[in-house]
Amino acid sequence: MSKPILYGIDPSPPTRACLLTAKAIGLDFEYKVVNLMAGEHMTEEFLKKNPQHTVPLLEDNGEYIADSHAICTYLIQKYGKEKDQLLYPADLYQRALVDQKLHFDTGVLFTKLRAVMKYILPTPKKVPEELVTAVYEGFDFLETFLANSNYLVGNTMTVADICCIATVSSLVFAPINPVKYPKLTDWIKRMKQLPYYETNENGASILLSLVKPHCS
Amino acid sequence: MPKIVLYGVDPSPPVRACLMTLRALNVEFEYKVLNLQGGEHMQPEFLKKNPLHTVPVLEDDGKVLTDSHVICTYLIQKYGGQKDKALYPADLYERAIVDQKLYFDCGVLFTKLRAVTIHIFNATGPSKVPQDKIEAITEAYDFLEKFLQTNEYITGKNVTVADICCIATVTSLAFHPLDSSKYPKTTAWIKKMQQLPFYSPNEKGATELITFINAHLKQFS
């Protein structure tokens, strides 16, 4: 049985969500970097694996799964030990609450980041101010979600926190005022305490260094 | 006896995905239509249920869920009979492929639709839809055509909840017409979905939304 292969690149937040999840469950895997700037995701070979030409992409025993949320929840269920199953609870309703936050990451947080990245890659231009302001709508929602809990779904960390921290750590070119966002600030600090959080750090820094100079 | 309440409005594609799923499962439910134009989704009572102030919202015996993809998969797993389970397969890999396409609906299809409707259903008043937002819908059709190259349905040879969620959104994108000669597989898939017994709850709302969008595009042309 060969090791699972994760295709991706460090600055990509969804790639980092998968890297964090892999670390969380102690997964032995191979990481293959896909050079997006060189168009490696648009080669015939890659398109055969993933017609959506996105990263991350998981190769597991010759089968391919795209989308970080689908990959992370798959990895937890397939390779996670018993203690890891809390990351993606088996109870139907609790699981649905986690799924809700995964769709929030997709439809709200990452969508706002993608709107900004359109002005950065391939050639950077000034990012329209309204796109940076729009990021705060995402932060407002997160502050509400965290009003009465330490994590996004209750007081135990789940895969929702992992996926969202990868995106949020990439959105902080819109600075977070700790007075206005106390719960969000605490949650970010809490996530940074994870023993394997450095897996997210390098890629987030690279992405922010690309974006920040073009935001006023 | 299930005590299911669905909050929504017919024109909303994610609401229609839930209506089709409920029809497929043949489950009794109460449908509470919200006055979105009157701001009912922004009232404190609704915000308590859903701080995202979106529709659909599901109440299942008092338990609240938001997001159509989550609502649909929850309903299938909780209330689906033997034959319905195929809509959201239990096999880990097959389920991951369905999940992938649910996130595709969320992050690609519906995002492209919202990029248009945000100029129409705007708190500050309607404005002209930038042409590039309409043309970007072509990318969505390109992806669908690729997914359906060797598959009868979006994830394979069986219809799943991914098809239900995607058809609700795709039928709402029809103000940017689909050229059947350029997209034969997608055209065939749409026709196939329209024949399915649970499709009918999608029809009225999709027509309403398209009519409204077209009227707006004409007004601001």
Interface residues (C-beta under 8 A of the other chain):
Chain A: P51 Q52 D60 E63 I65 A66 D67 H69 A70 I71 T73 Y74 Q77 K78 L92 Y93 A96 L97 D99 Q100 L102 H103 F104 T106 G107 V108 F110 T111 F141 T144 F145
Chain B: P51 L52 D60 K63 L65 T66 D67 H69 V70 I71 T73 Y74 Q77 K78 L92 Y93 R95 A96 I97 D99 Q100 L102 Y103 F104 C106 G107 F110 T111 F143 K146 F147
